[in-house]
Amino acid sequence: MVIRLPSYGMARSELPTVEEALAFSTIQRGDPVVVAGAAGLGRRVRWVHMSEIVHIAGLLHGGELLLTMGIVFPDDPAELSAYVERLAEVNAAALVIGLGPRYQDELPAALVEAAERCGLPLIALRRKIAFIDVTEEVHASLVDVQIRDLQASESIHMIFSALAVQGSKAEIVLRQVAKLSGFAVVLENRSHQILAFDPADRNPSDVLTEWGEHSGGPHRPVRTYYDPRSGWLQTTVGARGNDWGRLVLLAPTAGARELDGTLDPTMTVPRSLIMLVEQAASTLALGRLVDRESHLLDLTTQSTLLNRLLSGDGSAEELEQQAQALGVSLRRGSLAALAFRPRTTAPDPRDRQRALRVLATAVSDAARDHRLPALVAPVDDFTVGMLTAVAAGSTHLDQARMIVTSLRPAGGSVLAATGGLARGAAAARSALIDAIETAATAVGMSVEAEVVSAGDLGVRGLLHSLRDDPRLTRFAERMIGTLLDYDATHNTSLAGLLMHYLAAGRNKAVAARRAFVSRPWMHERLRLVEDVLGIDLDDEDTCLDLQVALLITDTRRAPSAARGKALS
């Protein structure tokens, strides 16, 4: 394929500047002289227009080289100034006036001063020429530019359409951008983190250094623009209202770096270069959209299988067949049953569901990155379930830690629970249910450890998972209800002292030290506990019942930070 793209920064095939237009032979025959507004000679000429109308500004679209003899120009200096100001407001490229019929030797001072003030190039032609010759030559040049633009546009479209169809990764797309433009290119996310980059012919470390210096700067609220301060051409990457990144072309010579403030810097960048970055951004956005849709399809398929497994729907042979079709065997080897649950959830069910899909995708990507066959999908409104092969030399706990570590760059706090290893549909179902329940219990208890198992939660975890069972409530009320009522009535803390005593293995000295009270006072308070409850604290069975009842009561209260730290 022949690529007809200009070498940006070396030879332009774009619209001519005012200065370049003045070098055309037809204009040179008029002996042009720049009278004012020389700072605007770098403006691009989009069209040449002839007019003797004073109020022509309303008919212009910007970028016009306006040819006139000034025959009907007003004499009033204020009106002449207003005429120039109107042209500047619509971004006319320049005003060219032929000397002769209206102005013999020089232009009015009001015109000159207004043009200089507005930065609008004002050119006087000291010899008579046919304006039609100027328009023919300049328009022929502009048509050539448009043809080259169309050729470049077609080539760019063909290249990036092929990349999109092939599902090319970001690195390949950026490689094409760097190859066609000759500039380094960076793809970053909305947090200004580099996702991929291609240095073109530059040193990679220099590119990263430059990116670090300017990446956090202010951004304009438009999708594509050129920043003259950094020399970057930038465009937003995203689709369907979900903008997720920014494509940055480090192109210091692509556009004007010093402007008078009246011209949009992006207008000085070759249009084919803008086409290039925008087409590349569209290819990247489409690729990510296709990947996301593919992930959603995978999640739906795997969710159906995992939910059938958890509900006991289908024979072991049928479930094994479906799992094998998804690249996982339930019976050929042991699988780690894991559950992942965010520590905080959104109140809106739709936001919660969306966040859970994102988490499931991240877990699936982590498994894929580690070359682990896995079934991953949301299994309830709060949890992502996973059945995965275990890497050689690893345990199910190692596997869970590895996945959680991979999730950290995505942000958010996620707890992983393991149900152990399982082989076969029935065992996998039991282990996955255990992992899901453990995750829910651990989050409810505010456990701070990143990875937990049911064994880590102990009796407290068991009681927490059963805390809504009315039989536990009745048991606790029978055992310590009277003591809790006594504390409430007399403003005492006998239940707390009793918990210290039982947690210390019924060692009164240790209990007194932990409760920051004296040993005699602890003896006295414990005798009062025996009197209130009508029990003997020397009886081991009674103490066991009391400890369980206190744990049940504590579990039904708000979880404490200390409880979580004990497990971390």
C-alpha positions in Angstrom: 0.0 0.0 0.0 1.3 3.4 -0.9 1.0 5.9 1.9 0.9 9.5 0.8 1.4 11.4 4.1 3.6 14.5 4.5 6.8 14.5 6.5 5.5 16.6 9.3 7.8 19.3 10.6 10.0 19.1 7.4 7.8 19.6 4.4 4.2 20.6 4.6 1.5 19.7 2.1 -1.1 21.8 3.9 -2.8 25.1 3.3 -0.3 27.9 2.5 0.3 30.6 5.0 -0.2 34.3 4.1 3.5 34.6 3.7 3.7 31.7 1.3 0.7 33.0 -0.6 2.5 36.4 -1.1 5.3 34.5 -2.9 2.9 33.2 -5.6 3.9 34.7 -9.0 0.6 36.4 -9.6 0.8 38.3 -6.4 4.5 39.1 -6.8 3.6 40.9 -10.0 1.6 43.3 -7.9 4.8 44.2 -5.9 3.2 43.5 -2.5 4.3 45.2 0.7 3.2 44.3 4.2 2.0 47.5 5.8 0.8 46.1 9.1 0.0 42.9 11.0 3.2 41.1 10.1 2.8 38.9 13.2 -0.1 37.2 11.5 1.7 36.1 8.3 1.7 32.6 9.6 -2.0 32.3 9.2 -3.3 29.6 6.9 -5.1 30.7 3.7 -8.2 28.6 3.1 -9.7 30.6 0.2 -9.2 33.7 -1.8 -12.1 36.1 -2.1 -12.6 39.3 -4.0 -15.1 41.9 -2.7 -15.7 45.6 -2.6 -18.5 45.3 0.0 -17.7 47.0 3.3 -19.9 44.6 5.3 -18.3 41.5 3.9 -17.3 40.0 7.3 -20.7 38.4 7.8 -20.2 36.3 4.6 -16.8 34.9 5.5 -16.0 31.7 7.3 -12.4 32.3 8.3 -9.1 31.8 6.5 -10.0 34.0 3.5 -7.4 36.1 1.7 -9.5 39.1 0.9 -8.7 41.1 -2.3 -10.1 44.6 -2.7 -9.4 48.0 -4.3 -11.2 49.8 -1.4 -13.4 51.7 -3.9 -16.3 52.0 -1.5 -14.4 52.3 1.7 -15.7 55.0 4.0 -13.7 58.1 4.8 -14.5 58.0 8.5 -11.4 56.6 10.4 -13.7 55.0 13.0 -15.6 53.1 10.3 -12.3 51.9 8.7 -11.2 50.6 12.1 -14.5 48.8 12.6 -14.1 47.2 9.1 -10.7 45.7 10.0 -11.9 44.6 13.5 -14.9 42.7 11.9 -12.5 40.9 9.6 -10.3 40.0 12.5 -13.3 38.7 14.5 -14.2 36.2 11.7 -10.5 35.1 11.5 -9.9 36.3 7.9 -6.4 35.4 6.9 -5.3 38.8 5.4 -6.5 41.9 3.7 -4.9 42.8 0.4 -5.6 46.3 -1.1 -4.6 47.4 -4.6 -3.3 51.0 -4.7 -4.7 53.1 -7.5 -8.3 54.2 -7.9 -9.1 54.8 -4.2 -5.7 55.1 -2.5 -2.9 56.3 -4.7 0.3 56.0 -2.7 -0.5 54.8 0.8 -3.3 53.3 2.9 -5.2 55.4 5.5 -3.6 55.5 9.0 -6.8 54.2 10.6 -6.6 51.0 8.5 -2.9 50.5 9.3 -3.4 51.1 13.0 -6.4 48.8 13.3 -4.7 46.0 11.4 -1.6 46.2 13.5 -3.7 46.2 16.7 -5.7 43.2 15.6 -2.7 41.3 14.2 -4.4 41.1 10.7 -1.9 41.2 7.9 -2.5 44.3 5.7 -0.8 44.1 2.3 -0.7 46.9 -0.3 -0.2 46.1 -4.0 1.9 48.8 -5.6 1.3 47.6 -9.1 -2.0 46.9 -10.9 -2.8 43.2 -11.4 -5.8 41.1 -12.4 -7.3 39.7 -9.2 -8.8 36.8 -11.2 -5.2 35.6 -11.9 -4.5 35.5 -8.2 -7.6 33.5 -7.4 -6.9 31.0 -10.1 -3.3 30.3 -9.0 -4.1 30.2 -5.3 -7.3 28.1 -5.8 -5.3 25.6 -7.9 -2.8 25.2 -5.1 -5.7 24.8 -2.6 -7.3 22.1 -4.7 -4.0 20.2 -4.8 -3.9 20.4 -1.0 -7.5 19.0 -0.8 -6.6 16.2 -3.2 -3.6 15.3 -1.0 -5.8 15.5 2.1 -8.2 13.1 0.5 -5.4 10.7 -0.5 -4.0 10.8 3.0 -7.4 10.4 4.6 -8.1 7.3 2.4 -4.8 5.8 3.3 -5.2 6.5 7.0 -8.8 5.1 6.9 -7.6 1.9 5.2 -4.7 1.3 7.6 -6.6 1.8 10.8 -9.8 0.0 9.5 -7.5 -3.1 8.9 -6.0 -2.7 12.4 -9.5 -2.5 13.9 -10.7 -5.6 12.1 -7.6 -7.5 13.1 -8.2 -6.6 16.8 -4.7 -5.1 17.0 -3.4 -4.2 20.4 -2.7 -0.7 21.5 1.1 -1.1 20.9 0.5 -2.0 17.2 -1.8 1.0 16.7 0.7 3.3 18.3 3.5 1.9 16.2 1.6 2.8 13.1 0.9 6.4 14.4 4.6 6.9 15.1 5.6 5.4 11.7 3.2 7.6 9.7 3.8 10.8 11.6 7.5 10.5 12.6 6.6 11.7 16.1 6.5 9.9 19.5 3.0 9.0 20.7 1.7 8.1 24.2 -1.6 6.6 25.3 -2.6 7.4 28.8 -5.6 6.7 31.0 -7.8 9.4 32.8 -5.4 9.2 35.8 -2.5 10.2 33.6 -0.9 6.7 33.7 0.8 5.5 30.6 -1.0 2.5 29.0 1.3 2.3 26.0 3.8 4.4 24.0 6.0 4.4 21.0 9.1 6.7 20.9 9.4 6.7 17.1 13.1 7.7 16.5 13.5 9.3 20.0 15.1 7.9 23.1 12.4 6.2 25.2 13.6 7.8 28.4 13.5 11.3 26.8 9.9 10.6 25.8 8.9 9.5 29.3 10.6 12.5 30.8 8.8 14.9 28.5 5.5 13.2 29.2 6.0 13.4 32.9 6.7 17.2 32.7 3.5 18.1 30.9 1.0 15.3 31.4 -0.6 16.8 34.5 -1.2 20.2 32.9 -4.6 21.7 32.2 -6.7 20.3 29.4 -9.1 22.1 27.1 -12.8 20.9 27.1 -12.6 19.7 23.4 -11.8 16.3 22.0 -8.9 17.3 19.8 -6.5 20.2 20.2 -2.9 21.3 19.9 -1.1 22.8 22.9 1.5 25.2 21.7 3.2 25.3 25.1 4.0 21.6 25.1 3.9 21.0 21.4 1.4 18.2 21.9 -1.5 17.2 19.6 -4.0 15.5 21.9 -7.3 13.7 21.4 -9.7 12.0 23.7 -10.1 8.2 23.5 -13.5 6.6 24.2 -16.9 5.6 22.8 -20.5 5.6 23.8 -20.0 8.4 26.3 -17.3 6.5 28.1 -14.0 8.4 27.7 -11.2 6.4 29.2 -8.0 7.8 27.9 -6.1 10.3 25.9 -3.8 9.9 22.8 -0.9 12.3 22.8 1.3 13.0 19.8 4.5 14.7 20.9 4.8 16.9 17.8 6.6 20.1 18.6 7.1 21.1 14.9 3.5 20.2 13.7 1.9 23.5 14.6 2.7 27.1 15.5 4.2 27.5 19.0 4.0 31.3 19.1 0.7 32.9 18.4 -0.8 36.3 18.9 -3.8 34.9 20.7 -6.3 35.5 17.9 -5.9 32.1 16.1 -6.7 28.7 17.4 -3.4 26.7 17.7 -5.1 23.6 16.3 -5.8 25.5 13.1 -2.0 25.6 12.4 -1.7 21.8 12.6 -1.8 19.8 9.3 -5.3 18.4 8.8 -3.9 15.0 7.8 -2.1 14.8 11.1 -5.3 15.5 13.0 -7.0 12.8 10.9 -4.3 10.4 11.9 -4.6 10.8 15.6 -8.4 10.9 15.6 -8.6 7.7 13.5 -6.1 6.0 15.8 -8.1 7.1 18.8 -11.3 5.6 17.2 -9.4 2.4 16.5 -8.3 2.1 20.1 -11.8 2.9 21.4 -13.4 0.4 19.1 -10.9 -2.3 20.1 -11.6 -1.7 23.8 -15.3 -1.7 23.1 -15.1 -5.0 21.3 -12.9 -6.4 24.1 -15.5 -5.3 26.7 -18.4 -6.8 24.8 -16.4 -10.0 24.5 -15.7 -10.0 28.2 -19.4 -9.4 28.9 -20.3 -12.4 26.8 -17.7 -14.5 28.6 -19.0 -13.4 31.9 -22.6 -14.2 30.9 -21.6 -17.7 29.8 -19.5 -18.4 32.9 -22.1 -16.9 35.2 -24.7 -19.3 33.9 -22.4 -22.3 34.6 -21.4 -21.1 38.1 -24.9 -20.4 39.1 -26.1 -23.8 37.8 -23.2 -25.4 39.8 -24.2 -23.5 43.0 -27.9 -24.2 42.7 -27.3 -27.9 42.0 -29.0 -27.7 38.6 -27.6 -30.3 36.2 -25.7 -33.6 36.5 -22.0 -33.7 37.3 -21.4 -35.0 33.7 -23.3 -32.1 32.1 -21.5 -29.5 34.3 -18.2 -31.0 33.5 -18.9 -30.9 29.8 -19.9 -27.3 29.9 -16.8 -26.4 32.0 -14.5 -28.2 29.6 -16.0 -26.2 26.7 -14.9 -23.0 28.6 -11.4 -24.4 29.1 -11.7 -25.7 32.7 -12.2 -29.2 34.0 -14.0 -29.8 37.3 -12.6 -33.4 37.8 -9.2 -33.7 36.1 -7.4 -31.8 38.7 -8.0 -29.8 41.9 -9.4 -26.3 41.5 -9.1 -23.4 44.0 -12.5 -22.0 45.0 -12.2 -18.2 45.5 -14.6 -15.4 46.1 -13.9 -11.7 45.8 -16.0 -9.0 47.4 -15.5 -5.2 47.5 -15.3 -3.8 51.1 -17.6 -1.0 50.1 -20.6 -1.1 47.7 -22.7 1.5 46.0 -26.2 2.1 47.3 -27.7 2.1 43.8 -28.1 -1.5 42.5 -27.2 -0.5 39.0 -24.0 1.0 40.1 -23.3 -2.0 42.2 -23.9 -4.4 39.3 -21.7 -2.3 37.1 -18.9 -2.3 39.6 -19.2 -6.1 40.1 -18.8 -6.6 36.3 -15.7 -4.5 36.3 -14.3 -6.5 39.2 -15.1 -9.8 37.5 -13.4 -8.6 34.3 -10.3 -7.6 36.3 -10.2 -11.0 38.1 -10.6 -12.7 34.7 -7.8 -10.6 33.2 -5.5 -11.4 36.1 -6.1 -15.1 35.6 -5.4 -14.8 31.9 -2.2 -12.8 32.6 -1.0 -15.7 34.7 -2.1 -18.2 32.1 -4.5 -19.8 34.5 -7.7 -21.5 33.2 -10.6 -20.2 35.2 -14.3 -19.7 35.5 -15.1 -16.2 36.8 -18.4 -14.4 37.1 -20.6 -12.5 39.6 -22.5 -15.1 41.8 -24.7 -12.7 43.8 -25.2 -9.0 44.1 -22.0 -8.4 46.0 -19.5 -11.2 45.1 -17.5 -12.5 42.2 -16.9 -16.2 42.3 -13.9 -18.1 40.8 -12.9 -21.6 40.1 -9.3 -21.8 38.9 -6.4 -24.1 38.4 -3.6 -23.7 40.8 -0.2 -22.6 39.5 2.7 -25.1 40.0 4.2 -24.8 43.4 1.4 -22.6 44.8 -1.4 -23.1 47.3 -5.0 -21.9 47.0 -4.0 -19.1 49.4 -1.1 -18.1 47.2 -3.4 -18.1 44.3 -5.8 -15.7 46.0 -3.0 -13.4 47.1 -1.6 -13.3 43.5 -5.0 -12.3 42.1 -5.6 -9.6 44.8 -2.1 -8.2 44.1 -3.0 -8.0 40.4 -6.2 -6.1 41.3 -4.4 -3.3 43.3 -3.6 -1.0 40.3 -7.3 -0.9 39.4 -8.0 0.8 42.7 -10.7 0.0 45.3 -10.3 -2.3 48.3 -11.2 -6.0 47.6 -11.2 -8.9 50.0 -10.6 -12.4 48.7 -11.8 -15.6 50.5 -10.8 -19.1 49.7 -12.9 -22.2 50.2 -9.9 -24.5 49.6 -9.2 -27.0 46.9 -11.9 -29.1 45.3 -12.1 -31.8 42.7 -15.4 -32.7 41.0 -18.7 -30.8 40.7 -20.0 -31.6 44.2 -16.8 -30.7 45.9 -16.4 -27.5 43.8 -19.9 -26.5 44.7 -19.3 -26.9 48.4 -15.9 -25.1 48.3 -17.3 -22.2 46.3 -20.2 -21.8 48.7 -17.8 -21.8 51.6 -15.7 -19.1 49.9 -18.7 -16.9 49.2 -20.0 -17.2 52.7 -16.5 -16.6 54.1 -16.1 -13.4 52.0 -19.5 -12.1 53.2 -18.7 -12.8 56.8 -15.2 -11.3 56.7 -16.4 -8.1 55.1 -19.2 -7.9 57.7 -16.7 -8.3 60.4 -14.4 -5.6 58.9 -11.5 -8.0 58.6 -8.5 -6.1 57.3 -6.6 -9.1 55.9 -6.6 -9.2 52.1 -7.1 -13.0 51.9 -9.0 -15.1 54.5 -10.3 -18.6 54.9 -13.1 -19.9 57.1 -10.5 -21.1 59.6 -9.2 -17.6 60.0 -12.6 -16.4 61.3 -13.0 -19.1 63.9 -16.1 -19.3 66.2 -16.7 -15.6 65.9 -17.0 -15.9 62.1 -19.4 -18.8 62.5 -21.6 -16.9 64.9 -21.5 -13.8 62.6 -22.7 -15.9 59.7 -25.6 -17.2 61.8 -26.3 -13.9 63.6 -29.8 -13.6 62.2 -30.9 -17.0 63.5 -33.4 -16.4 66.2 -32.2 -19.4 68.1 -28.9 -17.7 68.8 -30.7 -14.6 70.0 -32.8 -16.7 72.4 -29.7 -18.6 73.7 -27.9 -15.3 74.4 -30.9 -13.9 76.2 -31.2 -16.9 78.4 -27.6 -16.9 79.4 -26.7 -13.2 79.9 -30.0 -11.3 79.4 -30.3 -10.7 83.2 -26.7 -9.4 83.3 -27.2 -7.0 80.4 -30.4 -5.7 82.0 -28.4 -5.1 85.3 -25.7 -3.2 83.4 -28.3 -1.0 81.8 -30.2 -0.3 85.0 -27.2 0.3 87.3 -24.8 1.9 84.7 -22.2 -0.9 85.2 -20.1 -2.9 82.8 -20.2 -6.4 84.3 -20.7 -8.0 80.9 -17.4 -6.4 79.7 -15.5 -7.5 82.8 -16.9 -11.0 82.3 -15.7 -11.1 78.7 -12.2 -10.0 79.8 -12.2 -12.8 82.5 -13.3 -15.5 80.0 -10.9 -14.3 77.3 -8.0 -14.5 79.7 -8.7 -18.2 80.3 -10.4 -17.4 83.7 -7.2 -15.9 85.0 -8.3 -13.1 87.2 -4.9 -11.4 87.4 -4.6 -11.3 83.6 -8.2 -10.2 83.3 -7.7 -7.3 85.8 -4.6 -6.1 84.0 -6.4 -6.1 80.6 -9.4 -4.3 82.0 -7.1 -1.8 83.8 -8.7 -2.5 87.2 -7.3 -3.9 90.5 -7.4 -7.6 91.2 -9.5 -7.2 94.4 -12.0 -5.1 92.5 -12.1 -7.8 89.8 -12.8 -10.4 92.4 -15.6 -8.4 93.8 -17.2 -7.7 90.4 -17.1 -11.3 89.4 -18.8 -12.3 92.7 -21.5 -9.8 91.7 -21.8 -11.4 88.3 -22.4 -14.8 90.0 -25.1 -13.3 92.2 -26.9 -11.6 89.3 -26.9 -14.7 87.1 -27.1 -17.3 89.9 -24.2 -19.3 88.5 -20.8 -20.6 89.6 -17.9 -19.3 87.5 -15.8 -22.2 88.5 -18.0 -24.5 86.3 -16.3 -24.9 82.9 -19.5 -25.7 81.0 -21.2 -22.6 82.4 -18.2 -20.4 81.4 -18.3 -21.9 77.9 -22.0 -21.1 77.5 -21.4 -17.6 78.8 -18.5 -16.9 76.4 -20.6 -18.1 73.4 -23.5 -15.9 74.6 -21.2 -12.9 74.9 -19.8 -13.5 71.4 -23.3 -13.7 70.0 -24.2 -10.4 71.6 -21.0 -8.8 70.4 -21.5 -10.1 66.8 -24.9 -8.5 66.6 -23.4 -5.1 67.3 -21.4 -2.9 64.9 -18.1 -4.6 63.9 -15.1 -3.1 65.6 -11.8 -2.2 64.1 -9.9 -4.1 66.7 -11.7 -7.3 65.7 -10.5 -6.9 62.1 -6.9 -6.1 63.1 -6.7 -9.3 65.1 -7.1 -11.2 61.9 -4.8 -9.2 59.6 
